[in-house]
Amino acid sequence: MILGLDTTGRDLKLGLICEGDVRSRLFSNDLRHSRQILPQLLQFLREEGESLKSIQALAFSQGPGSFTGLRIAVGVIQGLAYGLSLPVIPVPTMAIVARAAGQQAQVARVLVTMHAREEELYGAFYDGCDGLVPRLIGQAEVYTTAMLTNHDLASWSLAGDGVFLLKALSPQPQGVIDITSPDVHNLLQIAEAMLAAGEVVSALEAAPLYVRETVAQKSRS
């Protein structure tokens, strides 16, 4: 059984997965994760009839996202993983959004955009989003709308909370999928596949994913 959590936004999202069966809970913390995450995690396990002894691996939404939220998630995951000798599965937040979008719209190619600041956004191109684990093409990068005009997006669908910055793109992308944030169901589906493939890290290796500013020049056509 895998325990997963997401603190990249205002709410705490918790879930358990065992052989594809997902149980989840959302706590409206309004970014006050630091004081409430452990009591809520234990409450969730108790209400589901489980305990920390039932957990075989830990997964978390790795970012990008709220800086404070990511640090809290990593701290909790590291503490639990170290104390319980459990492997950790970091799942990139944009991969979670990509899978959710691909599953909802039954499309393979998704450009996930997440608002960074002002006119900038984080962007990542994923293929295979209608399958189990989306495949990242290249790397996640910081973009402006002007930078994305250099890419042929006619065969790509858009998802994420940065879509509002891209309304003036020409040519227009294949479509816009109304998925703006990660969900714990897709987080855990990806995590279960990664665990089966041995794609895990130790407690000390668990870390947030920060997207660095680089010049994106390669076209994804």
C-alpha positions in Angstrom: 0.0 0.0 0.0 1.2 3.5 -0.9 0.4 6.6 1.0 0.5 9.8 -1.2 0.2 13.5 -0.4 0.0 16.7 -2.2 0.6 20.1 -0.6 1.4 22.1 -3.8 -1.7 24.2 -3.4 -4.0 25.6 -0.7 -5.5 22.2 0.2 -3.9 19.0 1.6 -4.7 16.0 -0.5 -4.1 12.6 0.9 -4.6 9.1 -0.5 -3.9 5.4 -0.3 -3.6 3.0 -3.2 -3.5 -0.8 -3.1 -3.6 -2.8 -6.3 -5.2 0.1 -8.2 -7.9 0.8 -5.6 -7.6 4.4 -4.4 -9.0 6.0 -1.3 -8.6 9.7 -0.9 -9.4 12.7 1.3 -9.1 16.5 0.9 -8.5 18.9 3.8 -9.1 22.6 3.2 -6.1 24.0 5.0 -5.8 27.3 3.2 -2.0 26.8 3.1 -1.8 26.1 6.8 -0.2 22.8 6.2 2.6 23.0 8.7 0.3 22.8 11.8 -2.2 20.4 10.5 -0.6 17.9 8.1 0.5 15.2 10.6 -2.8 15.2 12.7 -4.8 15.1 9.4 -2.6 12.3 8.0 -3.1 10.2 11.1 -6.8 11.0 11.1 -7.2 9.9 7.5 -5.4 6.6 8.2 -7.5 5.9 11.3 -10.8 6.6 9.5 -9.7 4.3 6.7 -8.9 1.5 9.2 -5.2 1.7 8.4 -2.0 2.6 10.3 1.5 3.6 9.4 2.5 0.0 9.7 0.3 -0.8 6.7 2.3 1.5 4.4 4.9 0.0 2.1 5.9 3.2 0.2 5.4 7.0 0.3 4.6 9.2 -2.7 4.3 13.0 -3.0 3.6 15.7 -5.5 7.1 17.0 -6.1 6.4 20.4 -7.7 6.5 22.9 -9.0 4.1 24.5 -6.6 3.9 26.5 -3.3 7.4 26.8 -2.0 6.4 26.4 1.6 4.0 23.6 0.8 6.7 21.7 -1.0 9.1 22.0 1.8 6.5 20.8 4.3 5.7 17.8 2.1 9.4 16.9 1.8 9.9 17.2 5.5 7.0 15.0 6.4 7.9 12.4 3.8 11.5 12.3 4.8 10.6 11.9 8.5 8.2 9.1 7.8 10.4 7.4 5.3 13.4 7.5 7.6 11.5 6.4 10.7 9.6 3.6 9.0 12.4 2.6 6.5 10.2 3.1 3.5 11.1 4.0 -0.1 9.9 7.3 -1.5 8.3 8.0 -4.9 8.6 11.7 -6.0 6.0 12.4 -8.8 6.4 15.6 -10.7 3.3 17.7 -10.3 3.0 18.5 -14.0 3.1 14.8 -14.8 0.0 14.3 -12.5 -1.8 17.1 -14.3 -0.8 15.7 -17.7 -2.1 12.2 -16.9 -5.4 13.6 -15.5 -5.9 15.7 -18.7 -5.0 12.8 -21.0 -7.3 10.4 -19.2 -10.2 12.9 -19.2 -9.9 13.8 -22.8 -8.4 10.6 -24.1 -5.5 12.5 -25.8 -1.8 11.5 -25.7 0.0 14.8 -26.1 -0.4 17.4 -23.4 1.4 20.7 -22.7 1.0 21.4 -19.0 1.4 25.1 -18.0 1.4 26.4 -14.5 1.5 30.1 -13.7 4.8 31.1 -12.2 4.8 34.9 -11.9 3.5 37.8 -13.9 3.8 36.8 -17.6 5.9 33.7 -16.9 4.8 30.1 -16.6 6.2 26.7 -16.0 5.7 24.4 -19.0 6.3 20.7 -19.7 5.4 18.7 -22.8 4.2 15.1 -22.1 3.3 12.3 -24.5 1.5 9.1 -23.6 -0.9 10.9 -21.3 -3.7 8.5 -22.1 -1.6 5.7 -20.7 -0.3 4.8 -17.3 2.7 7.1 -16.9 3.1 10.2 -19.1 6.5 10.6 -20.8 8.3 13.9 -20.4 9.7 15.3 -23.7 12.8 17.3 -23.0 12.5 19.0 -19.6 10.2 21.3 -17.7 11.1 24.9 -18.3 10.1 28.5 -17.6 8.3 30.1 -20.6 6.7 33.3 -21.7 3.9 33.4 -24.2 6.3 34.8 -26.7 8.6 31.8 -26.3 5.8 29.3 -26.9 4.9 31.0 -30.2 8.1 29.3 -31.5 6.5 25.9 -31.0 4.0 24.2 -33.3 1.2 23.4 -30.8 -1.5 22.4 -33.3 -1.2 18.7 -32.2 -1.0 19.5 -28.5 -3.7 19.9 -25.9 -3.3 22.4 -23.0 -3.9 21.9 -19.3 -2.9 23.5 -16.1 -3.6 26.9 -14.4 -1.3 28.8 -16.8 -3.6 28.3 -19.8 -5.1 31.8 -19.3 -1.8 33.3 -20.5 -2.0 31.5 -23.8 -5.3 32.6 -25.3 -3.6 34.6 -28.0 -1.4 31.8 -29.3 -1.5 31.3 -33.1 -1.9 28.7 -34.4 -4.3 27.6 -31.6 -3.5 24.3 -29.8 -5.6 21.2 -30.4 -7.8 22.0 -27.3 -7.9 23.1 -23.7 -8.6 20.5 -21.0 -10.1 21.9 -17.8 -7.6 20.4 -15.4 -5.8 23.1 -13.4 -4.2 21.3 -10.4 -2.9 17.9 -9.4 -5.2 15.3 -7.9 -4.2 12.5 -5.5 -5.9 9.7 -7.6 -3.5 10.3 -10.6 -0.6 10.9 -8.3 -1.1 7.4 -6.8 -1.7 5.7 -10.1 1.6 7.0 -11.4 3.3 6.2 -8.1 2.1 2.6 -8.1 3.6 2.1 -11.6 6.8 3.8 -10.6 7.1 1.5 -7.6 6.6 -1.6 -9.7 9.4 -0.3 -12.0 11.7 0.3 -9.1 11.7 4.1 -9.6 12.1 5.1 -6.0 14.5 7.1 -3.9 15.6 7.1 -0.2 14.4 9.4 2.5 17.6 11.6 2.1 17.1 11.8 -1.7 13.5 13.0 -1.6 13.5 16.7 -2.7 11.2 19.2 -4.3 11.4 19.8 -8.1 12.3 23.3 -9.0 12.0 24.4 -12.6 15.0 26.6 -13.6 14.9 29.4 -16.1 16.5 28.3 -19.4 16.0 29.3 -23.0 13.6 26.9 -24.7 14.5 26.6 -28.4 13.8 23.0 -29.4 10.4 22.6 -31.2 8.0 19.9 -30.1 6.2 19.2 -33.4 
